[in-house]
Amino acid sequence: MARLSAEQAERFRRDGYLIVDGLFDTESLEPLRRRIRRLAAPDAPALANAKRQVEPRVEAGELRVAGYAASLRKMAHVAFEDPVFMAHARDRRIADIIESLLGPDIVLAQDQLFMKPPRVGSRQAFHQDSPLGFHLDPPDLMVTCWCALDEATIANGCLWMIPGSHHDGVTDRERWQRYEPAGGVEPPEARPIELAPGSCSFHHGLILHASRPNLTDRPRCGYATHYASARCRFRGERGDHVTIRGRRFPGCV
Ligand SMILES: O=C(O)CCC(=O)C(=O)O
């Protein structure tokens, strides 16, 4: 098992995120890329519960784009219905790292494919993941793996993290808003997470993070798989949780 080193695990605990370069080689991501092209096609097969979200300016008729794929902001809940996405979510290279951070009992709680199309992909404002519909108790036993399918740079809208912000626990939206950039520039403590294709960043469920619009002609697609400890209680009404490793517990996710 490719566990994190003690130094990497300590860095994650301190900063709330960790970059793992080259976790996947680009060739091994090809089945996922092919599947994304298929699911982003206008005649894509219907997925009963996956949610597709169109870019807001396209939706509002403010922007015209060439083709359906160029209009897609994100697709969520795909792995739960698609075997290629689920194979990625279950990949042992990711699961080994998640196990180092959350312990041996892990579920997949959600997944989101962030398309961020060239020139169209919009800003994702600062937020914490866990309070946004995960209903986990405690809320902090959650980690996201964000896998770069394209090169993610400052110009095409990579993630930005506020190091250490997870230590403040769940915070309200007014606080999230205070980090929103004046004049399009993040506060000085924010760190850009530039990644080569196949590299991944792992982030804590309570870290504040955001991404800029894609101002380039290059795509910036990233696939986020959200994991929780199987020991978390589930405070929502209905949740799909899939065992990734280890045991499940009564009354828990
Ligand atoms: O990819 C993005 O632009 C946003 C990703 C994000 O917010 C997440 O992975 O939690």
The ligand as a Gaussian input file, in Angstrom:
#p B3LYP/6-31G(d) Opt

LIG

0 1
 O      -12.821000      22.379000      -9.893000
 C      -13.315000      23.407000      -9.451000
 O      -13.315000      24.434000     -10.101000
 C      -13.936000      23.435000      -8.084000
 C      -13.658000      22.181000      -7.318000
 C      -14.184000      22.127000      -5.931000
 O      -14.739000      23.049000      -5.409000
 C      -14.004000      20.863000      -5.196000
 O      -13.391000      19.915000      -5.717000
 O      -14.460000      20.771000      -4.049000

